[in-house]
């Protein structure tokens, strides 16, 4: 895991609203990188809610993609849980 301390990412949602996330970490599963993001300043965000999104690189640009596949998401969730268990 790569720790990105206090790095804030700003992007736009589907409705064109500016949203901010704290980049908590980047993990690699099956050679694909995923960003662990904590929503910032969003009323609808539940306390402790962490988003996991696929990280895409295009040259020097980075973008995030939603994970629509349940199997892919479950694989990442299991990996994160294993890492947390090892850290304890």
Buried (B, 14 or more C-beta within 10 A) or exposed (E): EEEBEEEEBEBEEEEEEEBBBBBBBBBEBEEBBBBBBBBEEEEEBEEEEBBBBBBEEEEEEEEBEEBEEEEBBEBBEEBBEEEEEEEE
